[in-house]
Amino acid sequence: MKSDNTLCDFVVKKLILKMNIVIVSILVLISILLIILMTSRLKLDAFIGLFLVSLFLAFTALPAKTIIKTIEDGFGSTMASIGFLVIFGAMIGITLDKTGGTISIANYILSKTGEKRSSVALAITGFITGLPIFCNSGFIILSGLAKSFSSRSGISRPFMATVLACSLYSVHCLIPPHPGALAAAGVLDVNIGYLIVIGILIAVPATVASWFWGRWMAGGISGAETVDLNSTYSRNTSEKLPSVLLSFLPIVIPLLLIAVKSLLTLIDKTQENILSKLLYFPGEPVIALFIGVLLSLLLIRKKNFEYINEIFSDSIMKAGPILIITAAGGMFGLVIKSTGIGEAMGKLLAGTSLGLFIPFLIAAVMKTAQGSSTVAIITTASFMLPMLPMLGLDTQWGRILVMLSMGSGSMMVSHANDSYFWVITKFGEIKVESALRVYSTSTFIMGITSFACTYLLSLFVF
């Protein structure tokens, strides 16, 4: 009799757990739909919408004593991680705009590619830049180029912003030294050199697919979101444009510094080499962008403190709303993560026998549910490690394919709970509904394409 009661209690607990997962899943879905409705249909300020929905989800799904702390931690941790990047990135962007540096760069690149191929040039630039650079930093630095290319070519701003965002994002999700891929490679003991080479090959078709999809989805968007042909510089002055070399310096030097630091991290993990010590500090994204700010001052012809301070003030004014909304996106993401829905769904999928589909689906569910690609891929790696022998993937090639599958899943879908989404909408200066329609759907296509290529590769390997 006691045995029967124990079995009955176990079954009841399992049913209650499954019901909780279903209820939380419904609440998360309702929350996402509410954000879309508030921001795109009701035109409510994005911060207010994110705060209200985060409060609603936390109140309905989390213990009472953790509600405020979760909201504060989500907002604060996101602000801490990207705050300086956004401010210094805005300073570089505003300086390039006010001095005509962005126009100078756009003129140079378009003279080489032609205006009709400006989106292709931007995709290549983003892809190469994204190899060593965190996607948030890369988009902040290069967003001015996307807007200038849009103005020169007449191509819609949502498409150009999506081209840049996806080209940076594809390598961010697949290739070390990006944090998610690097940490997951350590968990699964994957050869990083092989992963980088094969990851690049997989990221190329994913980027191409997002380009075609983004172009198609942006085709029906009103031309009202095409950038004004004249920048702040050309509207307010008739001075000669600055040189291309000086214009490139605030962008290229920070990227190079971060890239060198990333490579040194791979080569000298102890950081005890004297060269590593010298280059590690300036290669930190915050310091690298600050160096970019200093280099951007070379573009200013009016070398007086009042004008320079005016540029800094304008930059901080522009960065403020971006910081607030991006941090609110991080707040919403942490609330979703705290509900445990991503982990629960991941464990549910881990109980199936779908081969490479398992890491892909777990990462995809966790990414879509809680917003962070890094969290999605690292958590999925922990799920997958004990399963590798059972799935026949406990080989060097098997582990690489699992990594690529997880990376593909962690691409989809980037939406309102992803801080990168809000960086794109604010720095790209595009509407939320346009970002959801063009960019978010493009990340879905990227993930599917990337996984399809990984699966085809597995047919030749095994």
PyMOL commands that set and color helices and strands:
alter all, ss='L'
color gray80, all
select helices_A, chain A and resi 2-41+46-61+64-99+101-113+115-130+135-153+157-174+179-188+192-218+223-225+232-236+244-267+274-283+285-299+305-338+341-350+357-370+373-391+396-409+419-427+432-461
alter helices_A, ss='H'
color red, helices_A
deselect
rebuild
show_as cartoon
